Amino acid sequence: MATVPQSTKDSLERRLTAHARTRRPEVAGLRLRHHGAFAWIDAELPDGEIVPLIRLRYLGSADEWGFGLYLASSDKYEDQILPTGGFTGTPEEALDCACELYLDAPDF
């Protein structure tokens, strides 16, 4: 498995930050961390709460990543299918999927 090049790490952070700024008003900021072929993305909410969202797996392209959602029930990330029907997609698709599941939920 390929390690994520620094240029791709930098690009990923810029892309996701710009996407969140324009499309995800419920997110005040993002926190990214990397190890090997993986990138973990957490959302910082306006009240300061940090919410783990996704794990991306680098597949050799800055535009196509494997996707795993954080599952609080197991405190782990598990590979998932994106709404597009694939196990891989853009980082923005993965972020949107997780935000729609975890941050757009109605209050009960």
Secondary structure as GFF3:
##gff-version 3
##sequence-region A 1 108
A	DSSP	alpha_helix	6	23	.	.	.	ID=ss1
A	DSSP	beta_strand	29	35	.	.	.	ID=ss2
A	DSSP	beta_strand	38	44	.	.	.	ID=ss3
A	DSSP	beta_strand	50	61	.	.	.	ID=ss4
A	DSSP	beta_strand	64	71	.	.	.	ID=ss5
A	DSSP	beta_strand	76	79	.	.	.	ID=ss6
A	DSSP	beta_strand	88	89	.	.	.	ID=ss7
A	DSSP	alpha_helix	91	102	.	.	.	ID=ss8
###
